[in-house]
Amino acid sequence: MRAELLVHQLPLLCTLDPARDGALGELREASVGFSGGRVVYVGDAAHAPDADEIIDGQGAIGLPGLVDCHTHAAWAGSRADEFQQRLAGADYSAILEAGGGILSTVRATRAAGLDQLIALTRARVSGMRAHGVTTVEIKSGYGLDPTTERLLLMAAQSCNDLVTVVPTFLGAHTVPAEFRGDREAYLAQVLGPQLAACAPLAEAIDVYCDRGAFTLDEALAVLSAGRAHGLRLKAHAEQVTHTGIAGAAARMGALSVDHLEHIDGDGIESMAEHGTVAVMLPGAQLYLRDPAPPVESLREAGVPLAVASDLNPGTSPVHDLWTAATLACVCQRLTVTEAIAGITRVAARALGHLELGWLGPGSAADLVVVRPAPGEPTEVASLVQHLGGRRVEAVVRGGRRVV
C-alpha cells in the first residue's frame, strides 16, 4: 500500500476513535495515511506506508480536524460601542430590548450586499481553519427577514471549499425592530416565508428562547415547523433565565441545546435520557460575566459535553476554538479530556455528523498537527493550558493538506 499523504512520526496521536483504548484513543509514535480522500492508515510509525507527500510530525501532536459546532460567523458591522457599554455596567438584555445588541448587527447586515457578506464570512472562516478547525457550524440570524436570512446562509455555504460548513437557520434569533409591536406577525414570517426560503439551504433550525427573545411556546412552534421541513433541531437554552426549553427541546429530539447557565434538574434529566449534547459556550459566559453552567450535574447525569467558540460580534467575539477549550476548563471546570473531546468527537455529535471528529476506518480524512508552546511536553494538557502558545503546523482536510 502507498499513501498519497502521510503525517509521520507523531509522538502523540489522539484519534478520538471509541474503538481504541484510552480516553482519547491515544497512540504513541504514530502515523496517519490518506489516499483518495480517505484515511487508509492509522498506527505505528514503524509500519507506516510509503507516501507521495510526507508531513513531519516530530515534536507535534496529531488530532482530528477540530469541529466548531456553534458559531454566528456570518455578519456585517461592529459592536465595539456595545462592548464599552457593558464594560461600564450596562445589562446585555437591556441593550437588546432598547434596540441595540443583535438588532444593531441586523441593521448593518441588512445594509451589506451578498459580496460583502461572503468576503467577511470567508475571512473569519479562513482564520478559524488556520487554528485547526475543519468543520464550522454557521448560523443565520442577523437578517431577520426572508431575503437577508437566505443571503447569510449563502455566505456560509460559500466557505465549503475552506471547511465543511453546517448551515443552521436562526430566523428566531430575536424580534426585529419593525415587528416589536406585533410579535405574532414576526413569528408568522419565521414559520412561513423565512423558513420556506431558508430550509433548502440549511441542515438545522435553531431558536433563541430567553428573556428578550422568544417564549417557550413560540420556540416550540419554531422547532416543530423546522422539523416538518426536515431540519435537525437545536436551541439556545437557559442562558439569561430559565425557560424550560432545554428539556422540551431534548424531548423533541434536538441534537444539542447550548449555553445552559440556568438549566434545572428536570432539563438535565431530559437531556441525559434523550442523548442531547450540551454545548458549552464559555466565551459568552466570560464576556457577559454570567455564572457557569452546572457542569458537574451534567457530567454526573451522563450528558455529552461539547465546546464551541460561539463566534459572534457582541457576546462572544472569540475566533479561536482552542481559546474556548481553555476557557471551558478554567471557567466551567471541564477536564482537559472533556475539552479535547468537546471540540472534536462530541462537537461532531452535536451536529449529527458522526463521521467527523475522530480518526480511523470510516472517519472523515481531517487532521490537525499542533506543536505545543516552547518548552512544553507533547501532551494534550499543554495545548489546552496555554492561550496562544501552541502552533498549528499543518491542517489536512479531505485527505489533502490545506494549511
Buried (B, 14 or more C-beta within 10 A) or exposed (E): EEBBBBBBBBBBBBBBBEEBEEBBBBBEBBBBBBBEEBBBBBBEBEEBBEBEEBBBBEEBBBBBBBBBBBBBBBBBBBBEEBBEBBEEEBEBBEBBBEBBBBBBBBBBBBEBEBEBBBBBBBEBBEBBBBBBBBBBBBBBBBBBBBEBBBBBBBBBBBBEEBBBBBBBBBBBBBBBEEBEEEEEEBBBBBBEBBBEBBBEBBBBBBBBBBBBBBBBEBBBBBBEBBBEBEBBBBBBBBBBEBBBBBBBBBBBEBBBBBBBBBBBEEBBBBBBBBEBBBBBBBBBBBBBEBEBBBBEBBBEBEBBBBBBBBBBBBBBBBBBBBBBBBBBBBBBEBBBBBBBBBBBBBBBBBBBBEEBBBBBEEBBBBBBBBBBBEEBEBBBBBBBBBEEBBEBBBBBBBBEBBB
